[in-house]
Amino acid sequence: QVQLVESGGGLVQAGGSLRLSCVASGSTSTINAIGWYRQAPGKQRELVARIRSSGSPNYADSVKGRFTISRDNAKNTVYLQMNSLKPEDTAVYYCKVDAGTYRIDTYWGQGTQVTVSS
C-alpha cells in the first residue's frame, strides 16, 4: 500500500508559478512510476507529467517547456514546478503512483486545486 498527500495548489495569475508536492508513504520501495494528472471541470483526467524509476520523464505536449517534474527519493517526494501558467491549466491536480512487486497497483492522492486567473 502507498499513501499520497499532495500540497501546493492555489490561486495564481496567468504567467505565474506554483510548485506542487506529493509525499508518498508506505511501500515506497516498490514504486516504479510516479506522476501528475489533472482534471478540469467537464473533462477527462489527463496525464501532465510522469517519471519512472529508471528513464527520462515525459510530459503532455500542452505543458512541455513550462512544467518540470522532479523526484527526491530521500524524501519520497515528487514535485511539479509549474511556470508560465495559463487559465487552461486550471484543474484539480492528482498525484498517481504505480507500485508493486509481483502485481502493479495504482494509487491516487486526494488532489489539489490549481486555479489560474486571466
Secondary structure as GFF3:
##gff-version 3
##sequence-region A 1 118
A	DSSP	beta_strand	2	7	.	.	.	ID=ss1
A	DSSP	beta_strand	10	13	.	.	.	ID=ss2
A	DSSP	beta_strand	18	26	.	.	.	ID=ss3
A	DSSP	three_ten_helix	28	30	.	.	.	ID=ss4
A	DSSP	beta_strand	31	39	.	.	.	ID=ss5
A	DSSP	beta_strand	46	52	.	.	.	ID=ss6
A	DSSP	beta_strand	58	59	.	.	.	ID=ss7
A	DSSP	beta_strand	67	72	.	.	.	ID=ss8
A	DSSP	three_ten_helix	73	75	.	.	.	ID=ss9
A	DSSP	beta_strand	77	82	.	.	.	ID=ss10
A	DSSP	three_ten_helix	87	89	.	.	.	ID=ss11
A	DSSP	beta_strand	91	99	.	.	.	ID=ss12
A	DSSP	beta_strand	105	108	.	.	.	ID=ss13
A	DSSP	beta_strand	112	117	.	.	.	ID=ss14
###
